[in-house]
Each structure stands twice: as C-alpha cells, then as structure tokens.
Amino acid sequence: MGLDILFIIKAIIMGIVEGLTEFIPVSSTGHLILMGSIINFTGDFPNMFEVVIQLGAILAVVVLYWQKIRDSVVDFFNYIFTRGKKGEVGFRFGINVIVGSIPMMILGLIFYKKIKSVLFGPEPVVIAFLVGGILLIIIENKFRKNKHAVRDIDKITPIESFKIGCFQCLAMWPGMSRSASTIMGGWVSGLSTTVAAEYSFFLAIPAMLGSSGMDLIKFNYSEMNMTNAIALIVGFIVSFIVALIVMRRFIDYLKNKPMRVFAVYRIGAGIIFGILMFFGFLKF
C-alpha cells in the first residue's frame, strides 16, 4: 500500500495546531477535537496520534527548561540521600510539582472513562471555550494585579501548589485549557503571571505523561501501517518545533500584556462554532 499524502498533510496540520495551542490558554485538546472533525481526522488512530503529538509538545518543555529540570532532579535526590544537607531548593520544587499533580491524577483515575465518553466531543468543547474565556477575564481582573505576588518559581509553597493542582482539574473538560486552568489557579494562589505560566509548563509534564500513558496502553496497534507511522513521526516533530517557538514568545508576551486577548478569542471562537453547529453549516 502506498503512502496517503493527504493523510500526512492532515497530520502536519494537527501537529501545528497542537504546538500552537498546548501552552497558551485556549485549549489544545479542544482545538484538536474541532480541527479533527473539520478535516475528517477522527477514529482510533487519530485519537492515539493526538496523544503522541502532545508528547512532542512536552519534549519542548524539557528542552526549554532542561537546566531547571536537571538541577531539580539532582537536588531532589541529593536532599534525600544526604539527609537534607544539600539540594533543598530542588527538593522543594520537586515536591511542589508532585503535590500539584495529585488532584488531577486522582480524578483522572476515577473518571477517565466517563470523561472520554461524555466530554470529548465538539459541543462540550464549544461550551468550555465560552466558560473558560469568561472565567479567564473575571479571575485576571480580580487577581492579576497583586503587588505581593510570588515572582520566583522556587518560592511557591506546597499549599499553593495544591490549589493550582485543583484548578488544573478543570482541564479534564476539553476546551477549558490546562494552561488557562493552572494560570488561573496561580493567580488565585498569589503567583505572578509569568511564574504561574512557567509553573503550568512543569505541571504539564506529569499530567500529560499520565493521560497519554493511559491512552497509549489502550490503543490497538494492529492498525499501524507505513502511512500511520510516518504521520506519527511528522506530527511529533512539527508539534515539538512549533511548541518550542510558542513557549518562548508566550512568556515574553505575558511580561507586559494581559491575557484578555486569549479570553476574547475563546469566546469569539465558541460563539462562531456554536452558531455554525446550530444552523447546520458545520457538521461533526
């Protein structure tokens, strides 16, 4: 069987969408569901494909923050094996990431099947776009201008991490956005915008590895062929490169500008998709 070039092109489109949306507060999962429906990229393999390209985006976090990740891991084990004589900063940061990951891990294990069957569709995504956009505006207006906000990621406390982790659970509803949820949690917990955004990158690693692992285990690999294999490789690479570029620019953007533009985009997209679906112009 020859290569399906159109299928590869669709994989590239999906990789671009993933890279563009994973770390900004607009929901990558929501965009992948909608785009997959629009270009007819749906089914068991596309579902697994979306998981793999999310791992490409996670690799971008590892590359961009490799020094911090490496130092924290080294400090974590140094603190344990030297009985607290060195490595306290990295140990504390590692504990914060673990604590922040616990709420989603628990809810994910309990409600995984229910979430997949009920919320992974265009209609729930459109509603989540609207709800998430409105929440983003309300919470940013109330909490962003905190003069006493935490401006050092190593100064985050376990309690603040847990609060942010609870907010991250909102992202289990596709369309809410894991990035938006954790940044909102960061604002409520007293973090500056840039620290909240960077912390959301680190929380993404265990969250996405966990959810991806569950999906990859359940996939029927007998469906794999040459076209699918190439699509996976290309999609992974594209999402990695695009995510790496977007992450750098997103942090620079947040240093001086509000996130209201993303909220307006979400609300506008939700309204447009909702109208198109209601009148039958866009069928999924």
C-alpha positions in Angstrom: 0.0 0.0 0.0 1.4 3.4 -1.0 1.6 6.5 1.2 -1.6 8.5 1.8 -0.2 12.0 1.2 -3.4 13.7 2.2 -3.4 11.9 5.5 0.2 13.1 6.1 -0.9 16.6 5.3 -3.7 16.3 7.9 -1.1 15.1 10.4 1.0 18.1 9.8 -2.0 20.4 10.3 -2.8 18.7 13.6 0.8 18.9 14.7 0.8 22.7 14.0 -2.5 23.1 15.9 -1.1 21.2 18.9 2.1 23.2 19.0 0.3 26.5 18.7 -2.3 25.8 21.4 -0.7 23.5 24.0 0.8 26.1 26.2 -1.4 29.2 25.6 -4.7 29.4 27.4 -7.0 28.4 24.5 -7.1 24.5 24.9 -5.1 22.3 22.7 -7.4 19.3 23.2 -10.4 21.4 22.3 -8.8 22.7 19.1 -7.6 19.2 18.1 -11.2 17.8 18.6 -12.7 20.6 16.5 -10.0 20.6 13.8 -10.0 16.8 13.6 -13.7 16.9 13.0 -13.4 19.6 10.4 -10.7 17.9 8.3 -12.1 14.4 8.9 -9.2 13.2 11.0 -11.1 11.1 13.5 -11.1 7.5 14.7 -8.9 5.2 16.8 -5.6 6.1 15.2 -6.2 9.9 15.1 -7.1 9.7 18.8 -3.7 8.0 19.6 -2.0 10.4 17.2 -3.2 13.3 19.3 -1.6 11.7 22.3 1.7 11.3 20.7 2.0 14.8 19.4 1.2 16.1 22.8 4.3 14.3 23.9 6.1 16.3 21.3 4.9 19.4 23.0 6.1 18.1 26.3 9.5 17.5 24.9 9.6 21.2 24.1 9.2 21.9 27.9 12.1 19.5 28.7 14.3 21.2 26.1 13.5 24.8 27.0 13.8 24.2 30.8 16.3 21.4 30.7 18.7 23.2 33.1 16.0 23.7 35.7 14.6 20.1 35.4 18.1 18.6 35.6 19.2 20.7 38.6 15.9 20.0 40.4 16.2 16.2 39.9 19.8 16.2 41.1 18.9 18.4 44.1 15.9 16.1 44.9 18.0 13.0 45.3 20.8 14.8 46.9 18.4 16.1 49.6 17.1 12.6 50.2 20.5 10.8 50.3 22.4 13.4 52.2 19.5 13.7 54.7 18.8 17.4 53.9 22.4 18.6 53.9 22.1 19.9 50.3 19.6 20.2 47.4 16.8 21.8 49.4 15.6 24.2 46.7 15.4 21.4 44.0 13.8 19.0 46.5 11.1 21.6 47.5 10.4 22.3 43.8 10.1 18.6 43.1 7.7 18.1 46.0 5.6 21.1 44.7 5.3 19.5 41.3 4.2 16.2 42.8 1.7 17.9 45.1 0.3 19.9 42.3 -0.1 16.8 40.2 -2.1 14.7 42.8 -5.6 16.2 42.3 -5.7 15.5 38.6 -4.1 12.1 39.0 -6.8 11.0 41.4 -9.7 12.4 39.4 -8.2 11.1 36.2 -8.0 7.5 37.6 -11.6 7.7 38.9 -13.3 9.4 36.0 -11.1 8.6 32.9 -13.8 6.5 31.1 -16.6 8.9 31.9 -14.7 11.9 30.7 -13.7 10.2 27.4 -17.3 9.1 26.7 -19.1 12.3 27.7 -16.9 15.4 27.2 -14.7 14.5 24.2 -17.0 16.0 21.5 -17.5 19.3 19.7 -20.5 20.5 21.7 -18.8 20.2 25.2 -15.7 21.9 23.7 -17.6 24.9 22.4 -19.3 25.3 25.8 -15.9 25.0 27.6 -14.4 27.7 25.2 -17.1 30.1 26.4 -17.0 29.2 30.1 -13.2 29.2 30.2 -13.0 32.6 28.4 -15.4 34.2 30.8 -13.5 32.8 33.8 -10.2 34.0 32.5 -11.5 37.6 32.3 -13.1 37.5 35.7 -10.1 36.0 37.6 -7.5 38.0 35.8 -9.3 41.3 36.6 -9.6 40.3 40.2 -6.2 38.7 41.0 -3.6 39.6 38.4 -2.6 43.0 39.8 -1.3 41.5 43.1 1.5 43.7 44.3 2.7 41.0 46.7 2.6 38.2 44.1 5.2 35.4 44.2 7.8 36.2 41.5 10.2 33.3 42.0 9.1 29.8 41.0 11.2 28.4 43.8 9.2 30.3 46.4 6.0 28.5 45.7 4.6 26.6 48.7 3.0 23.1 48.8 -0.3 24.7 49.7 -0.2 27.0 46.7 0.9 24.0 44.5 -2.1 22.0 45.7 -4.5 24.9 45.0 -3.1 25.2 41.5 -3.4 21.4 41.0 -7.1 21.6 41.9 -7.6 24.3 39.3 -5.7 22.1 36.8 -8.5 19.5 37.2 -10.8 21.9 35.2 -8.7 21.0 32.2 -10.2 17.5 32.3 -13.1 19.2 30.5 -11.7 19.5 26.9 -11.9 23.2 25.8 -11.2 24.6 29.3 -7.4 24.5 28.7 -4.8 23.1 31.1 -2.7 26.2 30.7 -5.6 28.6 31.4 -6.7 26.5 34.4 -3.3 26.4 36.1 -2.6 30.1 35.4 -5.9 31.0 36.9 -5.1 28.8 39.9 -1.7 30.5 40.1 -3.4 34.0 40.2 -5.8 32.9 42.9 -2.9 31.4 44.9 -0.9 34.6 44.7 1.6 33.9 41.9 2.7 36.5 39.3 1.5 35.8 35.8 4.9 34.7 34.4 5.6 32.4 37.4 2.1 30.9 37.1 2.7 30.3 33.4 6.1 28.7 33.9 4.8 26.5 36.7 2.0 25.4 34.4 4.7 24.2 32.0 6.2 22.0 34.6 2.9 20.6 35.8 2.1 19.7 32.2 4.9 17.0 32.3 3.3 14.6 34.8 -0.2 15.5 33.8 0.3 14.8 30.1 2.5 11.8 30.6 -0.1 10.2 32.8 -3.0 10.8 30.5 -1.0 9.9 27.4 0.1 6.7 29.0 -3.4 5.6 29.7 -4.4 6.3 26.1 -1.4 4.6 24.5 -1.9 1.4 26.6 -5.5 1.1 25.3 -4.6 1.6 21.6 -4.9 -1.3 19.1 -1.5 -1.3 17.5 -2.6 -3.8 14.8 -3.9 -0.7 12.9 -0.4 0.6 12.4 0.9 0.9 8.8 3.6 2.9 7.0 1.4 5.9 6.5 0.4 6.0 10.2 4.0 5.6 11.3 5.2 8.5 9.1 2.2 10.6 10.3 3.2 10.0 13.9 6.8 10.9 13.3 6.0 14.1 11.3 3.3 15.2 13.7 5.6 14.7 16.7 8.4 16.7 15.2 6.1 19.5 14.0 4.3 19.9 17.4 7.7 19.9 19.1 9.1 22.7 16.9 6.0 24.9 17.0 5.5 24.4 20.8 9.1 25.4 21.4 8.7 28.6 19.5 5.3 29.4 21.1 6.5 28.9 24.6 9.4 31.3 24.3 7.1 34.0 22.9 4.3 33.4 25.3 6.4 34.1 28.3 7.8 37.3 26.7 4.2 38.4 25.9 3.0 37.8 29.5 5.7 40.1 31.0 3.9 43.2 29.7 0.5 42.3 28.4 -2.7 40.8 29.8 -4.3 37.5 28.8 -7.6 39.1 27.9 -6.8 38.7 24.2 -6.9 34.9 24.6 -10.2 35.1 26.5 -11.8 37.2 23.8 -10.5 34.7 21.2 -12.0 31.8 23.1 -15.4 33.5 23.5 -15.4 34.5 19.8 -14.4 31.0 18.6 -17.0 29.4 20.9 -19.8 31.7 19.6 -18.8 31.2 15.9 -18.6 27.4 16.2 -21.8 27.3 18.2 -23.7 29.3 15.6 -22.3 27.2 12.7 -23.3 23.9 14.5 -26.8 25.2 15.5 -27.6 26.2 11.9 -26.1 23.0 10.4 -23.4 24.8 8.5 -20.7 22.8 10.4 -21.5 19.2 10.9 -19.4 16.8 13.1 
